[in-house]
Amino acid sequence: MAKSLEKKIAIWGWIFVTPSLLFFALFSFYPIINAIYLSFCKKNLISLKAPVFTGFSNYIRVFTSPDFWNSVRATVVFTVGTFSALVIFSLILSVFLTMKSRGSRILQLVYYAPAILSSVVAALIWQVIFEPRGIANQAVNILMHTQGIDLKWLSDSTTLQIATMVVYFWKYIGYFTVLFITGLGKIPTGIYEAARIDGASRGQVLFRITLPLLKPTTLLVSIMSMLQCLKTFSTQYLFTQSGSPLPPINVITLNIYNTALREYNIGRASVMSVILFVFMIILTIIQLRFSRSDDVSY
């Protein structure tokens, strides 16, 4: 009787899980396998001819292409600059909002609001801000006590890279702050009360209690923010469409788009997609290895 009941539960479990598995296989697993297959083939995107197997020729051309390595550089610069700022400042903001009792909910809403905007809208908003007569130049001139200086946010290679980082930071800082606040809320208040009774200072509480117990949340935020940065596309695409130079912000995702949809070379675009996919997996595994002790005992 017990075995028949377990069988029924297992059958109904598979019935409920099957639609999700089919959805994942159709829209995630199949595109990955197809991209790996096309990376070894010569295929024109708009041609009806079947793909022609060419072995590792696409990989050789991509790895010997200066354009690809420039994309790697642009992606690494953007990821390092944005990822580190997101993790550090979202943690600082979450601690500040947790300590602040009055108005913390309103501030959380204000910080989180940009996260619900689409990436396209966020990029368009900041495109107006970064114009020669925009708020960005005016703010810098006020702070530096200068007048009429244009930093060329959307044309100079250095400031253009900083501009894309600022857009992404502004959009996602609130989202990751809320994640940190959730992690802080899971820490029992009794631990803090015991620390105060023992005479621990605020610095000791932060570095000896809060940060160690926040390790699982920090790991989650670091992995999610890193993957988000590696997948960046919309901001760079809109900026280049508006006249900004391509090389400084030609991240891998943008290079994949241009190679596939403008040059119609789906084989080389698939190679770059596979390389990015493998790189993201490797970085995620490294982060998990460095933070093996996910479980925290209070």
SULQUIPE-V237875 format. One record per residue. N is the residue number from 1. D_CENTER is the distance of its C-alpha to the mean C-alpha in Angstrom with 2 decimals. Layout:
n=N d_center=D_CENTER
n=N d_center=D_CENTER
This chain:
n=1 d_center=50.18
n=2 d_center=47.16
n=3 d_center=46.00
n=4 d_center=46.41
n=5 d_center=44.35
n=6 d_center=41.55
n=7 d_center=41.72
n=8 d_center=41.49
n=9 d_center=38.45
n=10 d_center=36.78
n=11 d_center=37.71
n=12 d_center=36.35
n=13 d_center=33.14
n=14 d_center=32.72
n=15 d_center=33.69
n=16 d_center=30.90
n=17 d_center=28.25
n=18 d_center=29.35
n=19 d_center=27.85
n=20 d_center=24.33
n=21 d_center=24.97
n=22 d_center=26.35
n=23 d_center=23.44
n=24 d_center=20.97
n=25 d_center=23.40
n=26 d_center=23.85
n=27 d_center=20.37
n=28 d_center=18.32
n=29 d_center=20.82
n=30 d_center=23.12
n=31 d_center=20.65
n=32 d_center=19.46
n=33 d_center=23.15
n=34 d_center=24.11
n=35 d_center=21.60
n=36 d_center=22.97
n=37 d_center=26.47
n=38 d_center=26.03
n=39 d_center=24.67
n=40 d_center=28.26
n=41 d_center=29.91
n=42 d_center=30.96
n=43 d_center=30.17
n=44 d_center=30.33
n=45 d_center=28.07
n=46 d_center=30.92
n=47 d_center=33.70
n=48 d_center=35.37
n=49 d_center=36.34
n=50 d_center=35.07
n=51 d_center=32.64
n=52 d_center=34.60
n=53 d_center=33.70
n=54 d_center=33.42
n=55 d_center=32.18
n=56 d_center=29.94
n=57 d_center=30.82
n=58 d_center=27.43
n=59 d_center=25.73
n=60 d_center=28.37
n=61 d_center=27.92
n=62 d_center=24.14
n=63 d_center=24.46
n=64 d_center=27.31
n=65 d_center=25.66
n=66 d_center=24.94
n=67 d_center=22.61
n=68 d_center=20.33
n=69 d_center=20.38
n=70 d_center=19.68
n=71 d_center=16.48
n=72 d_center=15.63
n=73 d_center=16.53
n=74 d_center=14.53
n=75 d_center=11.29
n=76 d_center=12.20
n=77 d_center=13.30
n=78 d_center=10.30
n=79 d_center=7.96
n=80 d_center=10.89
n=81 d_center=11.75
n=82 d_center=8.72
n=83 d_center=7.54
n=84 d_center=11.25
n=85 d_center=12.01
n=86 d_center=9.63
n=87 d_center=11.09
n=88 d_center=14.55
n=89 d_center=15.09
n=90 d_center=13.79
n=91 d_center=16.21
n=92 d_center=18.92
n=93 d_center=18.68
n=94 d_center=18.88
n=95 d_center=21.93
n=96 d_center=23.47
n=97 d_center=23.19
n=98 d_center=24.56
n=99 d_center=27.48
n=100 d_center=28.16
n=101 d_center=30.19
n=102 d_center=31.16
n=103 d_center=28.73
n=104 d_center=25.67
n=105 d_center=25.04
n=106 d_center=25.26
n=107 d_center=22.89
n=108 d_center=20.30
n=109 d_center=20.79
n=110 d_center=20.54
n=111 d_center=17.27
n=112 d_center=15.76
n=113 d_center=17.30
n=114 d_center=14.72
n=115 d_center=12.17
n=116 d_center=14.81
n=117 d_center=15.12
n=118 d_center=13.97
n=119 d_center=11.81
n=120 d_center=15.19
n=121 d_center=17.09
n=122 d_center=14.86
n=123 d_center=15.23
n=124 d_center=18.94
n=125 d_center=19.53
n=126 d_center=18.32
n=127 d_center=20.19
n=128 d_center=23.31
n=129 d_center=22.61
n=130 d_center=22.28
n=131 d_center=25.52
n=132 d_center=28.53
n=133 d_center=30.07
n=134 d_center=26.91
n=135 d_center=26.11
n=136 d_center=23.99
n=137 d_center=27.07
n=138 d_center=29.38
n=139 d_center=27.46
n=140 d_center=27.39
n=141 d_center=31.07
n=142 d_center=32.01
n=143 d_center=30.37
n=144 d_center=31.85
n=145 d_center=35.17
n=146 d_center=35.13
n=147 d_center=36.04
n=148 d_center=34.81
n=149 d_center=32.42
n=150 d_center=29.74
n=151 d_center=26.72
n=152 d_center=25.80
n=153 d_center=22.16
n=154 d_center=21.79
n=155 d_center=24.19
n=156 d_center=24.18
n=157 d_center=21.84
n=158 d_center=20.91
n=159 d_center=20.53
n=160 d_center=18.64
n=161 d_center=15.83
n=162 d_center=15.99
n=163 d_center=16.04
n=164 d_center=12.76
n=165 d_center=11.19
n=166 d_center=13.30
n=167 d_center=12.31
n=168 d_center=8.57
n=169 d_center=9.89
n=170 d_center=12.56
n=171 d_center=10.72
n=172 d_center=8.53
n=173 d_center=11.02
n=174 d_center=13.37
n=175 d_center=11.36
n=176 d_center=10.66
n=177 d_center=14.21
n=178 d_center=15.65
n=179 d_center=14.32
n=180 d_center=16.01
n=181 d_center=19.04
n=182 d_center=19.37
n=183 d_center=19.43
n=184 d_center=21.96
n=185 d_center=24.03
n=186 d_center=24.55
n=187 d_center=26.31
n=188 d_center=30.06
n=189 d_center=31.79
n=190 d_center=34.77
n=191 d_center=33.11
n=192 d_center=32.74
n=193 d_center=36.31
n=194 d_center=37.63
n=195 d_center=35.93
n=196 d_center=37.47
n=197 d_center=40.83
n=198 d_center=40.61
n=199 d_center=40.07
n=200 d_center=36.48
n=201 d_center=35.07
n=202 d_center=31.77
n=203 d_center=30.29
n=204 d_center=31.57
n=205 d_center=30.21
n=206 d_center=26.70
n=207 d_center=26.66
n=208 d_center=28.98
n=209 d_center=28.00
n=210 d_center=24.83
n=211 d_center=22.38
n=212 d_center=23.89
n=213 d_center=23.91
n=214 d_center=20.31
n=215 d_center=19.20
n=216 d_center=17.97
n=217 d_center=15.78
n=218 d_center=14.47
n=219 d_center=13.71
n=220 d_center=11.91
n=221 d_center=9.76
n=222 d_center=9.19
n=223 d_center=8.33
n=224 d_center=6.01
n=225 d_center=4.15
n=226 d_center=4.85
n=227 d_center=4.24
n=228 d_center=1.26
n=229 d_center=3.24
n=230 d_center=5.75
n=231 d_center=6.04
n=232 d_center=6.66
n=233 d_center=10.28
n=234 d_center=12.08
n=235 d_center=12.51
n=236 d_center=13.77
n=237 d_center=15.86
n=238 d_center=17.52
n=239 d_center=18.27
n=240 d_center=19.92
n=241 d_center=21.78
n=242 d_center=23.18
n=243 d_center=24.66
n=244 d_center=22.23
n=245 d_center=22.73
n=246 d_center=20.58
n=247 d_center=20.69
n=248 d_center=18.81
n=249 d_center=15.59
n=250 d_center=16.25
n=251 d_center=12.96
n=252 d_center=13.47
n=253 d_center=12.29
n=254 d_center=14.69
n=255 d_center=17.27
n=256 d_center=17.16
n=257 d_center=17.80
n=258 d_center=20.62
n=259 d_center=22.13
n=260 d_center=22.34
n=261 d_center=23.21
n=262 d_center=25.12
n=263 d_center=26.68
n=264 d_center=26.91
n=265 d_center=26.34
n=266 d_center=24.50
n=267 d_center=25.46
n=268 d_center=23.65
n=269 d_center=20.57
n=270 d_center=20.64
n=271 d_center=21.01
n=272 d_center=17.84
n=273 d_center=16.00
n=274 d_center=17.65
n=275 d_center=16.90
n=276 d_center=13.12
n=277 d_center=13.48
n=278 d_center=15.74
n=279 d_center=13.72
n=280 d_center=10.75
n=281 d_center=13.62
n=282 d_center=15.37
n=283 d_center=12.73
n=284 d_center=12.28
n=285 d_center=16.10
n=286 d_center=16.57
n=287 d_center=14.65
n=288 d_center=16.71
n=289 d_center=19.79
n=290 d_center=19.52
n=291 d_center=19.25
n=292 d_center=21.82
n=293 d_center=23.46
n=294 d_center=21.15
n=295 d_center=24.23
n=296 d_center=25.67
n=297 d_center=29.33
n=298 d_center=30.39
